Amino acid sequence: MTAATLPAERPGHPAPPELVARRAQFAGAIAAGTWATEKAPDETQLAERRVLRFRPDTPPKGYVLHFHGGGYRLGGPEWEGPFAAALAARCDVEVIVPQYRLAPEHPFPGGLTDAHACLAALREEIGDAQLVVSGDSAGAGLASALGVFTSLNDGPRIDGLVLLSPFLDLTINAASYAENASTDPLFSKTSATDAAELYLQGFDPHHPLVSALHAPITTYPPTLISVGTGEVLRDDSLLFHDKLQAIGAESELCPIDGMEHVAVVRDIELTGAKETFEAIAAFVTRTVRR
């Protein structure tokens, strides 16, 4: 296999006014305690990046490094609070959620550079302990890119990947964008295109660390993929599952009818969210027991 290196960082540009306004709404929701958890996480630094650590009540049996979604241009670790806290409690793992730099101020590879730095620092911190890397939507795009990087470069070691409604192909050419346009209330071809343009700013969308679906991999960590069958990102999940199976990698696909984009992170009462959480918990438990 050919090794993949992180490209040099590039200057970005200021966020447009509508994105600034959406970020302000997010900050206001954080201040109002929208994603607050009963047991507050520890806010610390990892590789000089801000992270929230959701710890179990007992010594952790393993670790989960989880990346938030938001189209590479929105969001923060607080979004993941209820999901991360529930996973930490259920599986007796420590869940670490970083704040990575966002586009368009920090285009590719800014966010991925932060993600890789956190992965390398966490692996050094925990030694040989079992580590699952996960993410939702664009965060799953970062997680999948770390899987590609570690597969092509033989480390840092990832013991399992969880990809929730993953954004895996920034060419935005999948048939499901048209086929599921009327059944996906949260994402669309227009929003995916806007996110990709802000993130890439002219960079090749086929690059293996941008779109894992196009990566020249022959090995990959064991992976769980969750997606709603009515999502515009459905084909990203189905095609990546097929790709992993074709190279002999372990891949578990959980397609759920009627489930919206990243439902399990948004609200456990949404259609398919409980079923997805059970699949994630089972996967994490199996992985940390290895």
VMD Tcl script that draws the C-alpha trace (Angstrom):
set ca {
  {0.00 0.00 0.00}
  {1.05 3.59 -0.62}
  {1.40 5.67 2.54}
  {-0.81 8.74 2.93}
  {0.57 11.92 4.46}
  {-1.34 14.85 5.86}
  {-1.20 17.69 3.31}
  {0.16 21.06 4.33}
  {-2.33 23.37 5.97}
  {-3.79 26.17 3.87}
  {-5.25 29.58 4.67}
  {-9.01 29.85 4.69}
  {-11.43 32.75 4.67}
  {-14.00 34.23 7.06}
  {-17.30 32.46 7.56}
  {-20.28 33.91 5.68}
  {-22.85 35.81 7.77}
  {-25.43 33.00 7.75}
  {-22.87 30.54 9.12}
  {-21.80 33.04 11.79}
  {-25.46 33.33 12.81}
  {-25.89 29.55 13.02}
  {-22.78 29.28 15.17}
  {-24.15 31.97 17.46}
  {-27.35 29.96 17.87}
  {-25.25 26.93 18.79}
  {-23.30 28.93 21.37}
  {-26.56 30.20 22.85}
  {-27.93 26.68 23.14}
  {-24.77 25.58 24.96}
  {-25.11 28.50 27.38}
  {-28.74 27.50 27.98}
  {-27.67 23.95 28.88}
  {-29.36 22.25 25.92}
  {-26.89 19.33 25.88}
  {-25.96 19.34 29.56}
  {-25.53 15.95 31.21}
  {-26.29 14.88 34.77}
  {-22.62 14.13 35.34}
  {-20.60 16.95 33.83}
  {-17.64 15.99 31.64}
  {-14.11 17.05 32.41}
  {-12.89 19.80 30.07}
  {-9.20 19.24 29.39}
  {-6.55 19.50 26.70}
  {-5.35 16.70 24.42}
  {-2.54 17.48 21.98}
  {-3.20 21.14 22.87}
  {-6.78 20.79 21.62}
  {-9.85 21.32 23.80}
  {-11.68 18.09 24.61}
  {-14.57 16.98 26.79}
  {-13.99 13.70 28.64}
  {-17.02 11.66 29.68}
  {-15.79 9.18 32.28}
  {-17.50 6.09 33.70}
  {-17.93 5.65 37.45}
  {-15.34 2.85 37.47}
  {-11.89 2.60 35.87}
  {-12.46 2.53 32.09}
  {-12.34 -0.78 30.25}
  {-11.40 1.05 27.06}
  {-11.63 4.38 25.25}
  {-13.76 6.00 22.56}
  {-12.51 9.01 20.61}
  {-15.62 10.59 19.10}
  {-15.84 13.44 16.56}
  {-18.90 15.68 16.31}
  {-20.75 16.41 13.08}
  {-21.76 19.71 11.52}
  {-20.56 19.56 7.93}
  {-16.98 20.47 8.94}
  {-18.24 24.01 9.55}
  {-20.49 23.84 12.63}
  {-20.73 22.19 16.00}
  {-18.67 21.27 19.00}
  {-18.22 18.54 21.57}
  {-21.20 19.72 23.60}
  {-23.52 18.43 20.85}
  {-22.43 14.92 21.71}
  {-22.97 15.22 25.48}
  {-26.03 12.99 26.11}
  {-24.83 10.33 23.64}
  {-21.26 10.33 24.99}
  {-22.39 10.19 28.62}
  {-24.79 7.32 27.91}
  {-22.12 5.35 26.05}
  {-19.56 5.90 28.80}
  {-22.02 4.65 31.43}
  {-23.29 1.71 29.41}
  {-19.92 0.32 28.28}
  {-17.66 1.48 31.13}
  {-15.48 3.37 28.67}
  {-14.10 6.87 28.65}
  {-15.46 8.91 25.75}
  {-13.28 11.79 24.58}
  {-14.84 14.39 22.27}
  {-12.44 16.95 20.73}
  {-13.12 20.42 19.39}
  {-11.47 20.48 15.97}
  {-10.98 23.55 13.82}
  {-13.81 24.39 11.43}
  {-14.09 25.55 7.84}
  {-14.02 27.93 6.08}
  {-11.49 29.61 8.38}
  {-9.58 26.32 8.53}
  {-10.10 24.27 5.35}
  {-8.90 20.71 4.82}
  {-6.67 19.42 6.35}
  {-7.17 21.62 9.43}
  {-9.85 19.52 11.11}
  {-8.17 16.26 10.17}
  {-4.82 17.49 11.48}
  {-6.48 18.16 14.84}
  {-8.20 14.76 14.76}
  {-4.95 12.95 14.02}
  {-3.10 14.86 16.72}
  {-5.74 13.81 19.26}
  {-5.58 10.19 18.10}
  {-1.79 10.07 18.38}
  {-1.77 11.76 21.79}
  {-4.52 9.52 23.15}
  {-2.81 6.37 21.91}
  {0.38 7.49 23.66}
  {-1.59 8.26 26.84}
  {-3.46 4.95 27.05}
  {-0.71 2.65 25.81}
  {-2.03 -0.71 24.61}
  {-5.62 -0.19 25.83}
  {-8.43 -0.78 23.36}
  {-9.50 2.31 21.43}
  {-12.59 2.86 19.28}
  {-12.71 5.92 17.01}
  {-16.18 7.13 16.12}
  {-18.03 10.07 14.66}
  {-21.30 11.25 13.21}
  {-21.84 12.80 9.77}
  {-18.74 14.94 9.03}
  {-17.25 13.66 12.28}
  {-17.61 10.17 10.84}
  {-15.80 11.49 7.79}
  {-12.88 12.43 10.04}
  {-13.05 9.07 11.82}
  {-13.03 7.20 8.51}
  {-10.08 9.28 7.31}
  {-8.16 8.31 10.45}
  {-8.95 4.70 9.61}
  {-7.50 5.23 6.14}
  {-4.42 7.00 7.54}
  {-3.66 4.31 10.08}
  {-4.23 1.55 7.52}
  {-1.87 3.13 5.00}
  {0.75 4.09 7.58}
  {0.51 1.24 10.10}
  {-0.62 3.35 13.03}
  {-1.52 4.83 15.43}
  {-3.54 1.70 16.18}
  {-7.33 1.88 16.00}
  {-9.16 -1.18 17.34}
  {-12.59 -0.34 15.93}
  {-14.49 2.37 14.06}
  {-18.11 3.51 14.52}
  {-19.45 5.58 11.61}
  {-22.88 7.18 12.16}
  {-24.57 8.56 9.02}
  {-21.06 9.03 7.60}
  {-20.12 11.67 5.02}
  {-17.63 9.57 3.05}
  {-17.63 10.91 -0.52}
  {-17.20 14.64 -1.04}
  {-17.66 14.34 -4.81}
  {-21.41 14.47 -3.93}
  {-22.31 12.16 -6.82}
  {-24.33 9.41 -5.07}
  {-27.72 8.52 -6.50}
  {-29.24 8.69 -3.02}
  {-29.00 12.50 -3.04}
  {-31.81 12.53 -5.59}
  {-33.57 9.34 -4.54}
  {-33.88 10.40 -0.87}
  {-34.28 14.16 -1.32}
  {-37.87 14.01 -0.04}
  {-37.15 11.70 2.92}
  {-34.17 13.47 4.52}
  {-35.28 16.60 6.40}
  {-31.84 17.45 7.76}
  {-29.41 17.07 4.87}
  {-29.53 17.60 1.10}
  {-27.34 17.75 -1.97}
  {-27.24 21.54 -1.62}
  {-26.10 21.44 2.02}
  {-23.58 18.68 1.25}
  {-22.19 20.68 -1.67}
  {-21.93 23.84 0.44}
  {-20.16 21.93 3.22}
  {-17.73 20.32 0.79}
  {-16.92 23.63 -0.88}
  {-16.22 25.37 2.43}
  {-14.08 22.44 3.63}
  {-12.14 21.73 0.43}
  {-11.74 25.21 -1.11}
  {-10.41 23.73 -4.33}
  {-8.76 20.61 -2.89}
  {-9.31 17.30 -4.70}
  {-12.49 15.63 -3.34}
  {-11.11 12.23 -4.42}
  {-8.12 12.44 -2.05}
  {-8.08 9.36 0.21}
  {-8.04 11.48 3.38}
  {-11.00 13.52 2.14}
  {-13.26 10.75 0.83}
  {-12.61 7.36 2.38}
  {-14.82 5.80 -0.29}
  {-12.04 6.47 -2.81}
  {-9.10 5.41 -0.63}
  {-6.73 2.69 -1.95}
  {-6.95 0.52 1.17}
  {-6.30 -3.20 1.48}
  {-6.80 -3.37 5.26}
  {-9.05 -1.45 7.63}
  {-10.08 -1.63 11.31}
  {-13.28 -3.50 12.24}
  {-16.13 -1.09 11.51}
  {-19.78 -0.51 12.43}
  {-21.75 1.65 9.98}
  {-25.19 3.06 10.87}
  {-27.47 4.91 8.45}
  {-31.16 5.56 7.80}
  {-32.32 4.10 4.51}
  {-34.03 7.40 3.68}
  {-30.92 9.55 4.16}
  {-29.19 11.29 1.28}
  {-25.95 9.80 2.65}
  {-27.34 6.26 2.41}
  {-25.15 5.31 -0.55}
  {-21.97 6.54 1.17}
  {-22.64 3.92 3.86}
  {-23.72 1.09 1.58}
  {-20.83 1.53 -0.85}
  {-18.24 1.82 1.91}
  {-19.57 -1.33 3.56}
  {-19.22 -3.12 0.22}
  {-15.69 -1.74 -0.16}
  {-14.66 -3.05 3.26}
  {-16.16 -6.44 2.63}
  {-14.35 -6.63 -0.71}
  {-10.96 -6.23 0.99}
  {-11.84 -8.74 3.72}
  {-12.24 -6.20 6.51}
  {-14.83 -6.69 9.26}
  {-17.80 -4.43 8.54}
  {-21.22 -4.43 10.20}
  {-23.92 -2.40 8.43}
  {-27.03 -1.27 10.33}
  {-29.50 0.32 7.88}
  {-32.76 1.37 9.53}
  {-35.96 2.38 7.74}
  {-37.38 5.70 8.87}
  {-34.31 6.77 10.85}
  {-33.20 10.36 10.34}
  {-29.66 11.68 10.04}
  {-27.54 10.94 13.18}
  {-30.69 10.23 15.17}
  {-28.85 8.44 17.97}
  {-26.82 11.56 18.75}
  {-29.76 13.95 18.47}
  {-32.45 12.26 20.56}
  {-32.64 8.67 21.82}
  {-36.44 8.74 21.33}
  {-36.18 9.29 17.56}
  {-36.98 6.40 15.24}
  {-34.12 3.92 15.15}
  {-32.04 5.70 17.80}
  {-32.44 3.07 20.52}
  {-31.72 0.26 18.08}
  {-28.63 2.08 16.86}
  {-27.41 2.74 20.40}
  {-27.73 -0.97 21.22}
  {-25.66 -1.85 18.14}
  {-23.00 0.70 19.08}
  {-22.86 -0.48 22.69}
  {-22.52 -4.11 21.58}
  {-19.75 -3.21 19.12}
  {-17.82 -1.13 21.67}
  {-18.19 -3.83 24.33}
  {-16.89 -6.52 21.95}
  {-13.98 -4.33 20.93}
  {-12.80 -3.41 24.42}
  {-12.97 -7.08 25.47}
  {-10.53 -8.16 22.76}
}
mol new
graphics top color blue
foreach p $ca { graphics top sphere $p radius 0.5 }
foreach p [lrange $ca 0 end-1] q [lrange $ca 1 end] { graphics top cylinder $p $q radius 0.2 }
display resetview
